[in-house]
Structures are given as C-alpha cells and as structure tokens.
Amino acid sequence: MSVEQIAGDFITKMNDVNAAESYLTADAVAAGGVLPQPIPAKEAISLMSALNAAFPDLKFDIQNVTVNGNQATVKAVWTGTNNGDLNMPGMPSVPATGKNVSVKDTYIVTVEGDKVSRIEVTSPPDGGIPAALGQIGAKVPGM
C-alpha cells in the first residue's frame, strides 16, 4: 500500500480503535491537538475510545491528502452525534447532549513500511476537540 492509502485508511478507521491500533508501529507517537506533549500513540487510543463512546456514530471523512516522502497530510472532517457521555482523560465528564458535531482537523501521518509511526494533529482555530465541545455546548475550563 502507498503512504496515501495507509494514512487515509488509518484516519478513516479511527472510529474503531482496535482497527486503528493495528496500523501503529510498536513505538508510534501521537502529538498535537489537545496533547500538551507527545505521548505513545497506544496511550492516545484512550482519547479515541472516549470520543467513540461519546459519539457512537463517529465517522472520519477525508477531504484531501498530500504526500511528501513517507509523510501524508490528511485533512478530514469528523462527524457524530453526542449520544454518550464524554469522559476524556484529564477533563471533567461531559453528559450526552444528543447534539451533532462536524469538526475539521488536519493529521500529519508518518509511515514506516506499512505502519504509522507518528500522528500529529494540527487543528485549525475552529477545529479539534475544543470545537466539538463548543458544538455540544460544553463549558470546560481552560478550553
């Protein structure tokens, strides 16, 4: 598979944490977004588990992919309905609202062989977890 295919497949599979995790190298790193510093990507899976629980119909739609060597920049929109409580590590629980979200994010995915070795989230000002929280009406200190 090409870098574009691997990166795109990885992003679209983030609504299934087991499938997404199967794309990661053993020492893969996640950075950016709500993460204050890079962490092992397998730890970041807990963030995705929390999103999946809060948005059971979570879906990632790829808008654009550009490739430079073994790195792909994937622009995507993730959507879902907040039908579950949002329990993200380090944040107070946010009860389900039944509201829909549509959130823009950019993912810089580094591929080694046929696996993802690094994923960095670079949210636009109107994107990322803060945008999702705003769309469901959550007031979280510091965001």
C-alpha positions as a printed Julia matrix, in Angstrom:
143×3 Matrix{Float64}:
   0.0    0.0    0.0
   1.09   3.57  -0.61
   1.72   6.2    2.07
  -1.52   7.89   0.97
  -3.53   4.68   1.34
  -2.05   3.78   4.73
  -2.56   7.27   6.15
  -6.08   7.56   4.76
  -7.09   4.11   5.96
  -5.68   4.84   9.42
  -7.66   8.08   9.73
 -10.93   6.59   8.49
 -10.51   3.67  10.9
 -10.17   5.9   13.98
 -13.83   5.19  14.71
 -12.71   1.62  15.5
  -9.85   1.82  18.0
  -8.81  -1.81  17.51
  -8.53  -1.34  13.76
  -6.68   1.98  14.2
  -4.28   0.45  16.71
  -3.4   -2.32  14.23
  -1.88   0.37  11.97
   0.61   1.58  14.6
   4.25   0.63  14.99
   5.2   -0.59  18.48
   6.86   2.77  19.26
   4.41   5.07  17.44
   3.99   8.59  18.85
   0.98  10.91  18.93
   1.3   14.68  19.25
  -0.61  17.92  18.86
  -4.29  18.61  19.29
  -5.2   18.52  22.99
  -1.95  16.74  23.89
   0.45  19.09  25.72
   3.39  16.89  24.7
   3.98  13.84  22.5
   2.86  10.53  24.02
   2.95   6.91  22.9
   0.23   6.56  20.27
  -1.18   3.5   22.05
  -1.92   5.8   25.03
  -3.67   8.23  22.68
  -6.04   5.41  21.77
  -7.77   6.13  25.13
  -8.7    9.56  23.7
 -10.2    7.87  20.67
 -12.05   5.38  22.89
 -13.57   8.32  24.79
 -14.63  10.0   21.52
 -16.11   6.76  20.21
 -18.1    6.27  23.43
 -19.41   9.84  23.34
 -20.11   9.78  19.58
 -21.12   6.18  18.76
 -21.7    7.09  15.1
 -18.29   8.8   14.79
 -17.1    8.99  11.21
 -13.99  10.49   9.59
 -14.38  11.87   6.06
 -11.15  12.62   4.25
 -11.22  15.9    2.34
  -7.66  15.95   0.99
  -4.38  14.03   1.23
  -0.97  15.3    0.18
   2.16  13.18   0.38
   5.77  14.23   0.85
   8.05  11.2    1.07
   6.86   8.99   3.93
   4.61  11.68   5.4
   0.99  12.36   4.48
  -1.03  15.42   5.46
  -4.64  14.35   5.77
  -7.37  16.98   6.03
 -10.56  15.46   7.38
 -13.89  16.28   8.92
 -15.18  14.11  11.71
 -18.85  13.96  12.5
 -21.03  12.31  15.07
 -23.94  12.6   17.45
 -23.18  13.11  21.14
 -25.28  10.21  22.43
 -22.84   9.14  25.15
 -21.03  10.86  28.0
 -17.64  12.3   27.04
 -15.03  11.11  29.54
 -11.68  12.28  28.24
  -8.61  11.79  30.42
  -7.82  14.93  32.42
 -11.21  16.57  31.79
 -14.47  16.62  33.72
 -17.15  14.32  32.34
 -19.5   15.93  29.82
 -23.0   14.42  29.74
 -24.56  13.36  26.44
 -26.47  16.13  24.69
 -27.86  14.44  21.57
 -26.25  17.22  19.5
 -24.41  16.67  16.23
 -20.85  17.83  15.62
 -18.85  18.47  12.48
 -15.19  19.1   13.22
 -12.25  19.9   10.94
  -8.8   18.52  11.73
  -5.53  18.02   9.93
  -3.44  14.94  10.63
   0.22  14.65   9.72
   0.86  10.93   9.46
   4.37   9.47   9.2
   4.54   5.99   7.71
   7.33   3.43   8.14
   6.9    0.38   5.94
   3.19  -0.37   6.15
   2.62   1.11   9.63
   2.06   4.54  11.17
   5.0    5.68  13.33
   3.75   9.17  14.19
   0.5   11.08  14.05
   0.29  14.77  14.75
  -3.0   16.62  14.97
  -2.94  20.24  13.83
  -6.41  21.59  14.42
  -7.5   24.82  12.73
  -8.82  27.55  15.07
 -12.37  26.3   14.5
 -11.48  22.61  14.77
 -10.4   19.85  17.09
 -11.76  18.78  20.45
 -12.39  22.41  21.54
 -14.71  22.87  18.52
 -16.58  19.66  19.34
 -17.02  20.78  22.94
 -18.34  24.14  21.77
 -20.77  22.49  19.35
 -22.27  20.34  22.11
 -22.41  23.33  24.46
 -19.84  22.05  26.95
 -18.04  24.57  29.13
 -14.67  23.09  30.03
 -12.18  25.27  31.96
  -9.02  26.06  30.0
 -10.52  25.33  26.57
